[in-house]
Amino acid sequence: MRFASLGSGSEGNALVVEASSGTTTTRVLLDCGFSAKEVERRLGRLNLGIDDLDAILITHEHSDHVGSALTLARRASLPLYMSWGTARAVGADEADVDLHVLWGDETAAIRDLAVMPYTVPHDAREPLQFVFMDGCRRLGVLTDVGMATPHITAVLSGCDALVLESNHDTAMLAASRYPQSLKARIGGNHGHLSNDAAADILASLERSRLKHLVAAHLSQQNNLPELARQAFAGVLGTSGEDVIVATQDAGFDWLTLG
């Protein structure tokens, strides 16, 4: 299994996950938070096109995640996976798309990938995050979440790779020019994880199999890559060079799990 990001942040998010079995390869796009043209351009950096995808999965209805998902699903005849609440919020329940409704903690099979959605606290209709499995390895994804829960710890323990939100530095957010209402939303229990909160989640996990760690969904206004990296490095007991930071413009290149 391998995975790569097309971009990560408040201006758009998309993650490609790929698994191979024998002569077959399965590729899914988790979130599609850019225009159709931009998704295609960014896929091209990975030497992929829309026709190389087998499905699109959506975490929740916010525009930086759903973007052009319905347009591309129709254009390329791709199945579209999301919760019922998200489907209602984006109109997928009434659109001419191949909609597959996901339920928290119920694993779905997409060719060579097993996909387990799990529920998280975030200010959306019915948000989900995901664990991807190829029969041998597990990739856990956690972005757009306001706080830790015991369920999150249980689900993400034992993963071989993690893409973990590290949205903001608390002091930078407090000192920002954002209105107080927006600061409260971002820092609230249904908003986004601070660097310290993300590090606390990381510390709570069983990490004996962890090979790749990605800090994701960083705020361009209220965070710095080195701050997110330092927070995770403090948990890992390393210098931080082993922590990958997903960027808004470039995401990150392929990371392989065996």
C-alpha angles and dihedrals in degrees: 000000000000136000140193137182126234090197139322130211145064092306095059144328134206132154127190117212120189132187130179132203118179107311096343128089127194122201126182132180115223106206125350104214100160136071116280091252092051093048089053092048093050093045086055090063086064091046090251136122134198090265089061091066125091099193146353120229123195125203097197144332103270111123095241088063107033098037110138096352096122093045094051093042090056095041095050098030091240123164112246120215125197143123120283090247091054091046091055092046095053097035095247090132089067099032128100094254137117095254122192115187117218127205126203115269093004109119118225125201118226104180106284094359129082109206121198116190119199132189123250137181109259134132097261135100100262109343123192135188125197149231116199121204132186097186094270108040139037129217115194122201124193119169132139098033130135103207146356121271131187088245092057090051092050094047097047099042113108097023121149092215135016133200101196129182116242098170109164148003107241095223093047091050092049091050095045126108091243114126114260091249091058092046089053092049095049094045096040130102091265097041130070136314121258118220090258094048090049090050090051090054091048090050091053094057130092100243107176092118097040111130104157129033122186126189106213145181093030116180111241090209103039107033144045126214091235092055093052091045092050092050092054093040090057089061095043094045092232137116091257097249088116092058114093117210117210112219132208095235102039108014102197136294126252117308115194130211105203 
